[in-house]
Amino acid sequence: MRMNHRAFLIWIASMSIVLSGCWDQRLLKDHSLVLALGYDREEGERVLNTVAFPITKPGTEQMGLSSESKVISSHGETVRDAEVHMDKIIPEKFDMSKTKVILFGEELASQGIFPVLDSTYRDLRGPLNAHLAIIGGRARDALTVKEDGSILISEFFSELLQSAGKGGITKNENVQDICPVILSEGKDIVLPYIGVSNEKEEAVKVEGLALFNDDKFTGRLGLQETGMLLILLNERAKALSLNLKVKDHKENHDKKFVNVVVRKIHRKIKIEADHHKIKTVIDVKLKLGIDEYAANKLSNEKEVKALSKKVEKVLNGLAKETIQKMQNANNDALGIGERVKAHHNSSWKKRDWKKVYPELPIHTKFDVEIIHHGIIN
């Protein structure tokens, strides 16, 4: 009896090993692993879907090396329809589960990106960690840019966005991050904006941020304004720096500017709301380091304080320009609407935020402290 019991347990253990994990098996050889996706709007409102996937060079099969990308496109009435057509072009099955970057052409983005991402959100294997960016022009042109070296085009865009995010040049978002923001009221998304040109030296470069109203691309911020928005969002990148004009030096152009690096940010958003108006004040305390200042050695405290006041004035001006661009694009990336809704709900209910926000008084106040200005001073 004991032997029969032991044999039964061995049989159960053996069958569990044999049967486990087989139902969801996906062999790599049966799939084309798409690592970069691009979406454009064509004439007649059709979608142009462009994919980039790695291919193996002849003679490197045994080493498992792949240093080239194959880029192909397909058309469809919708994104899913274009993907079905793509499966007819690619020898293996279309697989976007490992996609690293998704690029949107400017024209498509201006009409809305959420319908394009709809099939991704419904797919259990959708690439929720893929980074998103807007292309100044067509996404297909960006994916077909010939970069020097052996790097895959998907790796190129992935590393470009990562380094730009760490350097305070842009703000990175992935597929999962933007979904709740788009579907909520009182806050909007921003995505990296990448320019594509015919010049070989600067064929692709990050040019700032794309502003959105709901899911529609409505405006842009330049690099300086992007840095300011990161400050207003209380997000300090590792190397967030700004080059500010603080003087009108007639003889030496270099002496007009100071390059500051943000060391610490402390930001408060204060909102006053009543039945008649809503007013917003953003208080920002910054601790800065000086990376470059040709006009002065900053050898005494008086000079440092004088420079701090000049920087405060320039930052307030830059903040005003940045917020004005955001309001012109009806983009509330700062989430002021969310705060009004949460803390002044009666005022929120009486107003159409999309109409109120572009005219909302938003004031900034900077308090700058220079804590480091070089080892020679």
N, C-alpha and C positions, 0 to 999 in steps of 0.2 A: 504493500500500500504506500509505504514511504517512497519506494523507488518510482512508482507511477506518478506521485505528486511532484517529485523532483524532475522527472522527464517532462511533465506538463509545463513547469515553470521555465525550463530550458527552451521548450517549443515557443512559448509566449515571447520570451526575450528575443529569440531568433527572428520571429515574424515581425516584431516591432522595428527591428533594425532594417529589415528588407523593405518594409512598406513605408516607413517614415520619409517625408520630404519629397516624394516622387510626383505628387499631384501638381506641384507648382514649379516644376523644373523648367528652366529656360536655358538652352545651350547657346553659348556665345556664337558658335559657328552658324547658327540658324538666324542670327539677328544682325542688322546693320546698326551699330551703336552710334546714334546721333549725339554729338557733343555740343553743337551750336545750332540755334534756330533763328530764322529771320522771317518777319512777316511784313508784307507790303500790300497796299490797296491798288488794284488795277482799274482800268477803265471798265465801266459797267458794274462797279462795286465788287468785282470778284477779288478773292484773296490769292496772293502769290506767296507760297510757302517755300522757303529756301532752307536746306539743311546742309551741314558740313559734318562729315564723318571720316575717321582715319582709314587710310589704306596702307597696305604693306608693300614696300618696294620689292621688286624681283631680287632674289638672292639673299633677303633678310628674313625669310620665313622661319628658319630654324632659330634665329635670335629673338624673335618676337618683337622686332622693332617696327615702328610706324612713325614716319616723320613727314608725311604728306596728308593733306586733307582733300577729299573729293567733295565738290560742292555741286548740288543739283537743285532744281526748282520744279514745282508743280503748281497748277492752278486749281481753284475750286470755288464753288459758290459760298462755302463756309470753310473754316479751318479743318474741321473733321473731313469734309469732302475732299479738300486738298491732300490730306494725309492718306486717304484711300487711294487717290491717284498716285501718290508717292510710292505706295506699296507695289504698284504695277511697274514702277521704274527701277527700284532697288531690287537686286536679286534676292536678298534675304528680307526678313520681315522688318518693317520700320519700328525702331525702339528708341524712344526719347527719354527713358527713365534716368539716364545718366547725363542729361543735358546740363552744361555748365553755365551757358549764357543764352539769353533770349533777347533779340534785337527787334525793335519796331521802327519801321520807316515813319518819317515825320507826318506824311499825309494820312496814313492809317491811324497813327496815334491821335491826330486831331479829331478823328471821328469816334474814338473810343477804343481802349485796349481790353476792357473786360470781356466783351463777346469773343475776342480772340483767345483769351485765357480760359474760357468756360469749359472747354473739353479737358484742359489740363487739371482744373479743380475737380472734375468728375472722375478722373482716372486714378485708380488706387496706386498706380506707379508713376503718377505725374511728377515732374522734376520740381518739387516745391522749394528746393534750395538754389535753383538756378538764378543767377543775377540778371537784372533787367537793365536795359538802356535804350535811349532814343537816338536814332541816327539822323543826322542832318542830311536828308536825301532819302535814298533807298537802302533798306537793310541788305538786300541782295548785293549791292555794290560794296558794302562794307565786308561781307563774307568772302568776296572774291578778290579783295586787295592782296597783292603779292607782297608778303613780308620777307625780308632777308633772313637767312638762317634756316634751321630745321624745325622751328617751333610750329606746332599745329595752330590753325587760325582760332580754334576754340581756346587753346591755352593762351594765345596772344591776348584775346579780349578779356579772358578771366584774370590774367595777371595785370593787365592794364587797369581794370576796374579796382582790383584789390590794392594796388600801389597808389592809385589816385585817392582811394578812400582813406588809406593810412596817412597820406600826406595832406589831408584836409582840402583836396582839390574838388572832391565831389562827395556825395552821400549815397552809399550803396544800399539797395533794397533787393530782396528776393521775392519769388512768387508768393510765398506764404505770408510775408510781412505786409504786403499791400492789400490783400483781400479784405481784412476787417476794416481797414481805413476807407477803402472805396465804398464799402457797404454802409458805413456809419455816417452820421450827420455832424457837421461842425469841425471837420478836419480833412485835409487833402494831402495827396502824396507828391513827392518830388522824385525824379529819377535822373541818373547821369545823362548828360547830353554829349554825344560824340560827333565830331565833325569829320567828314570824309572829303578829301580833295585829290586833285590829280598830281600834286607835287609829291615826288618820291620821298623827300626828307620828312614831310609832315602829312603823309597820306591819311593817317588816322590819329586823332588826338582828342582828349577830353577837353571840352570847352565850357563846362559849367554844369548847371542843372536845368532840367526841363520841368516846368510848372504845370500842374494839372488842376482842373476843376472837375470834381468827381473822377471819371476815368478818361477825360479828354485833355489832350495836350493844348495848353492855351498861352504859353509864354516861356521865356528863358531868363536865366540869371547868368551873368558872366562869372569869371573866376573870382574876382574880388568880392562880388556880391554873394557868391556861394560861400566864401569864407565867413562873411558877415552872418549869413543865415545859420551856419553851423554854430556860431557864437550865440545867436538869439535862441537857438534850439538847445543850448547848454550842452553841446557836444564838442568835446575837445579832442581833436585828432592828435596823433603823436607828434606831428610836425606841422600843425596849422600855423601858417604865417601870412602876413599881409605886408605889402609894400605901399606905404602911405606918403603922399606928398604933403610935407609940413612947412615948406618954405618956398619963396619965390626968388631964388638966388639967380642973379643976372649973369654971372660969369661961369659958374660951374654947375652943369646940369645934375651931376650926381649928388650935389649937396642939397638938392631940393627934397630928397627922399629919406625915409627911415624904414628899415625892414624890421618888423617886430614878430616875435614868436609867442604864441599864447601858452602860458604855463598853467594858469588856473582860471576857471570861470565860475562865477556865482551869479545866477540870474533869478530874478523874481518878476512875475507878471501880475500886475494889479489891475483889476477890472472894477469899474464903478458903473452900476446900471440902475436906472429908475424908469419911470413910465415914459420919459421924454427922450432920453439919450443913453448911449453906452460909450464909455471912455476907457481906453486901455493905456497903461504906462508900463514900460519894460525897463526895469533897473538892472544894469549889468556892472558887476565889479570884476575887473580883469587884472591879473598879474602877468606882466609881460617881460620878456627878455629882448634885448637889442642884438640883432644879428649883424646889422650894418647901419652906420650913420656917419657919412663922410664929413658932415658939417661941423661936428664938435666931438671932442674926446669925452665929454660928460664927466669932467674931473671933480666937480663939486655938486652938492645936493641941490643948490639953487638951479643949476642948469638942468638937472634931472627932472625937477618939478616943473620947470618951464616946458620941457619937452612933453611931459605927461599931459599938461593942459592942451598943448597943440594936438596931441594924438587923440584926446577925448573929443575935441571939436571935429576932427576929420572923421572919426568913427561915428559920431552922431549924424554927420552928413551922409556917410556911406549907408548907415542904417536906414535913413529916410529914403534914399534912392532904392534900396533893396525892398523895403516894405511897399513903396509905391508901385514897383514892378509886380509884386505879388498881388496887390489889390487890383491892379489893372487886369491881371490874368484871373482874378477871382479865385486865388489860391490861398487857402488858409492852412498852410503847413505848420504854423505855430499852434494850431488847435485852440485858437481863441474862442471859436464857436462852442467847442466842447466844454470849456470852462464856464461860458455864459449859461449853457444848457444845464450844467451840474450845479452851479452856485446861484444863478439868477434865473430860475426856470420860468417864472412868470413873465419876465422880459423876453425870454426866448420864445415862448408860445405866442406872444403878440406880434412877432416880427418874422418876416421872410429873410432868413440869414443870407441867402444868395444875393438879395438886393441891398441888405444893410451893410454887409462886410466891405464892399468896395469903397464906401464912403465913411467907414468907421475911423474916428480919430485914434491913431496909434502913435504914441510918443516914446522916445527912448532917452535914457539917461545913463551915460557911461562914467564910471569912476575907475581911473587907470592908475596902477602902481607899477613902476618899473623896478623889478627886483634883481635884474642882472643886466649889466651893460658892458661886459667884456673883461678879460683878465688884465688888460694893460691899463685900465682906468682906476 
